[in-house]
Amino acid sequence: MLDEYEKILVTGGAGFIGSHLVDALLSLGKEVVVFDNLSAGAEGNLPSGIRLIKGDVRNPGQITEAAKDTDLIFHVAANANGTVSVNDPRLDFETNAWGTFNVLDAALQAGVKKFVYVSSASVYGRPQCFPIGEDHPTKPFIPYGSSKLAGEICCDSFLHTYELPVVIGRPFCVYGPRENPKLALVEVSRYLRWHLNQKPIRIVGDMDRKTRDFVHISDVIQGLLLIADRAHPGEVFNLGSGEEVTMRELTDVIGSITGQPVMVDVISDIMEDTYRLVSDISKIKSLGYAPRMSLANGVRYLTEELGEHPEIPTGATIFKKGQRGEM
Ligand SMILES: NC(=O)c1ccc[n+]([C@@H]2O[C@H](COP(=O)([O-])OP(=O)(O)OC[C@H]3O[C@@H](n4cnc5c(N)ncnc54)[C@H](O)[C@@H]3O)[C@@H](O)[C@H]2O)c1
C-alpha cells in the first residue's frame, strides 16, 4: 500500500486523528514529517524520534518550507471544534480555509503526487436524507462547517486549475484514544468521561431523536489510507460506520460495557443538533473499506484506555452567539 510515496507530510499530525495516521504510516515503513502548531495536539501523541516541525498553516512560508521534497500530503490540521468556531469564527476561518489554501499552494510548489484533505461531515449541515451520500447538498450551519467546505472548494479549484491530484475524506463522528478532552465534542468519549467519574452524562438535545454515526479511529485511518492509495483526483468519500445510533442507545452501551448504572442530565433547551445523522459508505466500500470496530468494542477499548478517573470534558456545545452551552 502507498508504494508510490516515500516522504509524507502530515499537517496536524500531533492531534487525535493525525497521530494515529502517523503511526499507521510509520508501520508501512514511510518517512513521515509532522507539521503542527500544538494548539490542540501534543508531542506526547507522537512516537519518539519522529520529525516534528512546529509551525502554523496560517504562515505560508513555514508550510512551504515543510512541504519541500514530500510526495504525499495529508492535510489534517484544523480547528476541529464547532464551539470554538462559533466563539472565534476568524480563528476558525483563517486556520481551516486560508490554512488549507496555504497547504495546497505549498503542495503545488513541492509537486506532490497526491494531496489528501481531511474534511468533515459538517459540510452537509442538517441532513435532508438518510443515509447521507456524498452528493447530499452542502449547507453548513456553523462557521466550522463553512470553513471546512471552503477548504474543499479550494481543493477543487487547485485540481481543475493546476491539476493538483487532490482527494477528500469526510469523517463523521470519530472516537478513540488521544482525543483532547478540552476540545473534543464527539459524544462517545465525552459521555464515557463523565460516566467513569460517576457524574451524570450531559446529553444535549433529545436523546431519542438525535442520532449519530460513530466511527472508530482505526476505521477512519483504514479509510484515509485507502483514499490516499486508490482514489482518483477529485473524488470525495464519506468516512463513517454506516450505523445510526441514538444518544439513548449510546448511553445503554456505556452502561452495559462498564457495568455501572448510567445517570443522565438532559439539556433540552439546546436543540440545534437534534437531527439524524448517518453516512452512506457504499462509495468508500468500493475501494475495499470495511469498518471493523463495533461501537461496543470501541467503547470497551476506550474504557480500558481512559482508566478510572479520566479528565472531565470542559468544552461546551454552543451553536449560537450568546447561548449558555451545557456546562
Ligand atoms: N474528530 C472528529 O470527529 C472529526 C470529524 C470530522 C472531521 N474531523 C477533521 O479531522 C481533522 C483532525 O481533527 P482531530 O479530531 O484530530 O482534531 P485535533 O484538534 O486533535 O487535531 C488537529 C491538529 O491540528 C493542529 N493545528 C490546529 N491549528 C493549527 C495551525 N494553525 N497550524 C498547524 N497545526 C494546527 C492541532 O494542534 C492538532 O494537533 C480536522 O481537520 C477535523 O476538521 C474530525
The ligand as an ORCA input file, in Angstrom:
! r2SCAN-3c Opt
* xyz 0 1
  N     -12.649     14.217     15.457
  C     -13.695     14.141     14.647
  O     -14.739     13.557     14.998
  C     -13.647     14.753     13.279
  C     -14.785     14.602     12.456
  C     -14.754     15.152     11.186
  C     -13.642     15.800     10.722
  N     -12.555     15.948     11.538
  C     -11.390     16.651     10.981
  O     -10.259     15.855     11.247
  C      -9.116     16.689     11.418
  C      -8.394     16.332     12.714
  O      -9.282     16.517     13.788
  P      -8.965     15.949     15.233
  O     -10.240     15.471     15.801
  O      -7.801     15.063     15.172
  O      -8.613     17.293     15.997
  P      -7.292     17.708     16.798
  O      -7.583     19.059     17.342
  O      -6.909     16.630     17.731
  O      -6.205     17.793     15.641
  C      -5.957     18.962     14.890
  C      -4.465     19.204     14.907
  O      -4.191     20.377     14.125
  C      -3.287     21.188     14.855
  N      -3.498     22.578     14.436
  C      -4.571     23.371     14.721
  N      -4.397     24.584     14.182
  C      -3.208     24.551     13.532
  C      -2.483     25.508     12.786
  N      -2.950     26.765     12.611
  N      -1.297     25.161     12.254
  C      -0.802     23.902     12.435
  N      -1.434     22.962     13.149
  C      -2.634     23.281     13.684
  C      -3.622     20.958     16.310
  O      -2.565     21.294     17.193
  C      -3.934     19.472     16.313
  O      -2.775     18.715     16.549
  C      -9.602     18.116     11.352
  O      -9.370     18.596     10.037
  C     -11.093     17.998     11.604
  O     -11.797     19.044     10.968
  C     -12.544     15.448     12.814
*
